[in-house]
Amino acid sequence: DEPSATTDEAGFFSVSQSDNTEASIVSIGGTDAVTGIELPNFMLTAELNSDLTKSISVNPLTTLLTQLSDQERQTISNALAIKDDLEILSTQDHWALAQDNNETAIAVQQVSQQIGLLMLSSTTLSETTDADRLMEANLETARAMAELADAGNSIPLDLTTTESVSVILNRVSSAIMPNNTL
């Protein structure tokens, strides 16, 4: 029996403070505040911060990075030119900072939106509303990106190219639907 909460129209929520700082925040579903589009199977995660008084930002980038090892996080961060560490990414409101023309936040938001689109595509491929399968689709997306970001690959990780996106989605598809191909 895990604590749960529903966000308000601005995305804010509150849950009773846990003694477990190893816990994660998991968000399933919702409505995109900018477009108004409902995303019933969109799953996002973030780790609780060591300082429980800080706000937590749950977004596609935190979802990706919380599922990887420290080395994979660094590899992807380098490949995508993300300078902030996970603690900063999960405590700052990069959306608001980007609206204030903060160049770092604009770059983070751009990458986060690209990752979000890949995650939406992956969850659509999984054809499920089951939380475990949604988590698996996100994990496979993270793993595929980590492999592509590895310096030994012949294809660079660039989320604006058809080639990178195709490699990632084919990897996800073969992992979550082994009998089907794209």
Secondary structure, DSSP 8 states (H G I E B T S, - for coil): --------TTS-------S-TT-EEEEE--B-TTT--B-TT-EEEEE--SSTTS-----HHHHHHHTS-HHHHHHHHHHTT--S-HHHHHHS-HHHHHHTT-HHHHHHHHHHHHHHHHHHHHHHHHT---HHHHHHHHHHHHHHHHHHHSTT-SS---TTSHHHHHHHHHHHHHHH-TT---
